[in-house]
């Protein structure tokens, strides 16, 4: 929910002014929501970001002005031939989950979900819920658009130009580095890398290298699935290819060795998201 300057009452006045209506009933009709929703906003002194976005995209009203009553650098101009009304609302709400999260992180120049959580003061569980439920976080989209100057249309739908003040910022970051030697992970400083080329957000990546290759592992993924994983077996770590079998059992392969065991008999330390091999 968004609470701007003057509270929800002032935001509602600006929404009604943008649509050219004079009553909350007419505003509800313009937003295509039940009229009692607006009464609830007044009681809670908050307005959903989704409705503010719809108004800005429907009417071309300045987003910063709708939220705060002030005109500033964050500017929105409607794209020609952009959808409006019900079609626009449907398009916005169908662009939730991973796609909108990716655009938000791109706008801020982040490569890790953790960076976004720290900036906004939200938990990683909240972000995971957006992805799992394909949720459209309207409040965060509004905040991001005002904060970065990136196009609201692009943030909400992925269409149009996305240029903003973060477009030229470097996305390189220091990733923790570990050396894998005879099954033991040793701290080896950090690796400066731009991970923006990976097409999904990473939470806590670690760069692991050995004499046979190197991997980027997301150490926050523990729900085992088919793929490549960093596993601990009898307190010795290595990279393994996993195939799920019935009955919570897994087929484990590494360096030509294959065996079967229970999924609970190994320690899951993270999922491999990128593999690099030596060609020498």
N, C-alpha and C positions, 0 to 999 in steps of 0.2 A: 504493500500500500504506500501511496505517496502523500506526504503532508507538506504543503508548500507554505509560502509566506501568507499569513492570515488564516491558515487552516483550510479545511475542506470547503467551507462556505465560500471563500474567495475563489478557490479553484473552480467550484461549480458555476460561479458567476462568469468566470472567464470562458468556461466551456459553453455556457448558454449564449454568451456574446458571440463566440466564434460561429456557432450554428445559427445565430439569428433568431433564437427562441427566447421566450420570457418566463416559462414555467418549467418546473422540474419534470412534469409529465411529458412536455414536448421534448425536453432534453433526453428523457428515457427513450422516447420514440426514435430520436435521431441516432442514439447509440444502440438502438435495437436490443434493449434490455428491459426487464420488468421494472415498473415505476418504484416498487418498494425497495429495489436495490439502492436507489439514490437515498432514500430515507435511512437505510442502514449505514451508508457512507457518512451521512451527517451525524448520526449517533456515535459512530466510531471515530469521527473527525479524521477521515482518511479516504482517499480516492484511488481506485486501482489504476496501476500504470497502463494496463491494456486499454482502458477507456480514454486516457489522455493521449495515447499513441493514435488511437482510431480518430480522435478529433483532429489531431495535428495533420494526419494524412488525408482525412476527409476534406478539411477546410483550408489547409495550407497555413494554419496559425503557427506562430513561432513557439517551439516547444518550451524554451526557457521562459517565455512569457506565461504560457499556460500553467507551468509549475510554480513559478515564483512571482509573476507579475512584473518582471523586469525584462527589458529587451537587451540582449547581449550578443556575443559573437556566435553563439550556436544558432545557426540559421537553417531553416528548412524551406525548400521550394518544391512544390509538387512536380513530379515528373510528368511530361506529356503522356497521355494515354494510360495513366496509372489507374487501376481499378478503384472503385469507391464503394461506400455503403456496405451491404451485406457481403458482396464478393471480396472486398478488401478485408473485412473482419475475418472471414473464413480463411483467407490466405495468410493473415498474420498468425492466427491461432493454430494453423497447420504447420507452421514453421518453428515449432518448439524443439526441445531436446538438444541433441548434439549440434545440429546446424546453427542454431542461434547462439549456443555457447561458443562455438568456434568463431563466429563473427565478433562476439563481444571480446573474446581474448585477442583476436587480431586487432581490433580497434585500440585496445590498451597496449598492444605490443607484447603480450604475455605468451609464454610457452608452457607454463604450468598452471593447473587449476589452483594450486596452493597460492600462487601470486594473486589471483583474482579474489580468493577467499580472504586473504590478509588485507587487501585493499578495501574490500567492502565490509569486512567484519562479519562474514558468514561462515558457516561450517562446511567442510567438504561433503558431509552427508546431505546438506541442502542441495548442493550442486549435483550430486549423484542422483538425487530424487528428480531433478529436472530431466536428466537424461533417461532415467528408468521410466518415467511417466510421460515422456515426450511433452513436457510442460513448457509453456512460453512465459519466461520471467519478465513480465512487462515492466515492473518497477526497476529492474536492473537495466533493461534496455533504455528506459528513459534516463537513468543516471549516466549510463555510458555515453549516450548521444550528447548530453549536456557537457559531460566531463571531457570528452575527446573532440567534439565538433564533427564527428563522423556522421554521415547521412543517416537520418532516422529510417528512411525507406529501405536503405541497404541493410541496416541492422535488423529491421523487422522482417524483411522478405527476401533479402539477398539480391535484390534488383537495384539497378542504377549505380551511380558512382559512390565510392566509399572513401574518398580522400578526406583526411582529417589531419590534425596536428601530429598524430602518432605515426603517420604513414612512413615517415623517413627515419623513425627511431630504430636503433639497432635492437634486435631481439636476441643477441648473443647472451649467454649466461654461463656461469660456472657450475658444471655438473660434477658431483662427487665421483672420484675415480678409485677403483679397487683392482688390485692384481690378484688373479686366481692362480695359486701355486700349490700343487699337490693337495687339492681339496680345501685349502684355507684361503679366505679372503683377507688381503692385507690392504690397509689404507695407502693410497698412492697419490694423495693430493687431489687436484681437480682438473677438469678439462673444459676449456672455453669453447662453446659450440652454439650454433644457432639451430634449434630443433624445429623451427617453424615449417620446415619442409615435410615433417611427419603430419599426416592428414587428420590427426585427432589429438586431443589435449592429454598431456602427461601430468601426473601429479607429483611423484617423487622419483625421477629417473636417476639411475646410477650407471656409470660407464665401467664395464668390467672387461679386463683384458687378460689373455693368457698367451702361451707360446703357439697356440693353434688358431686364435682368432680373437675377436672382440665383440661385445654386445652392449646394447643399451637396454636396461631392465627397469620396468616400472615396479617399484618395490611395494606399491600399495594394492596390487591385484593379488587376491588370494583364492578366489573362486576358480578352482582348476577346470580347465577345458582342453580340447585338442589344441596342440600348438607347442611352442618351445618355451621352456621354463628354467629358472634357476631353482634347483632343488637341493635340499640337504638330506643325505642318507647316512645314518650313523655318524653324524657330526662332520661329514665331508661334503663339500659343495661342488657342483658341476652343472653344466648346461645339458638339458635332456629334452628330447622330443617325446611328447606325451600323446597317447591315443586312449580315449575313454572306453572302458569296457563295462558290460552290465555288472550290477552288484557292487558299485562303488570301487571297482578295480580299474587299474590303469596298465597299459603297456608302455614300458620305458625303454628308450633307445638312446645310446650315446657311443660314438666312436666304434660302430659296428657291433656293440654288445646290446642284447635285448633281453629284458626280463619282465615278468608280471608281478604286481604286488597290489596291496590295498592302497587306496588314495590316502588313508590316514596313517600309512606307514612311512610316509616321506614328509619332510618339512618344506612347505611352499614358501620360497623367499622372494618371488616376483616373477612376472611374465616378461619374456624377451619381446621387445617391440622392433628391434633392428639388429641384424647380424652383419658383421664385417669380417671378411676372411683374408688371410694373407695369400698373396699370389707369388711369392718368392720361393 
